[in-house]
Amino acid sequence: QVQLVESGGGLVQPGGSLRLSCAGSGFIFSSYRMSWYRQAPGKERELVAAITSAGGRTNYAGSVKGRFTISRDNAKNTVYLQMNSLNPEDTAVYYCNSWVYGRDYWGQGTQVTVSS
């Protein structure tokens, strides 16, 4: 079955960096677009970044452009989100997502907290 498993979240000070990872299994990872979403307390889930199947094209939310970088390693079935210059507004649960076999799949989420 399709599974997405995130890792790499944690507590970081403002201005710091974190790298999130999402390992996919149960599908042909290299054939599918992958995305990162986040949901802060009391807010709707929002798209943070996405990357095409071969990694040739990416897009970002305006609030993270220039600070976050999405990438993927299809040999490892893994997508990454490098987050730099983090600020408290980036605090959220971050989810990996892909539309596979006609439905949305989500990981369990990983908490990112930016606080001094």
Secondary structure, 3 states (H helix, E strand, C coil): CCEEEEECCEEECCCCCEEEEEEEECCCHHHCCEEEEEECCCCCCEEEEEECCCCCCEEECCCCCCCEEEEEECCCCEEEEEECCCCHHHCEEEEEEEEECCEEEECCCEEEEECC
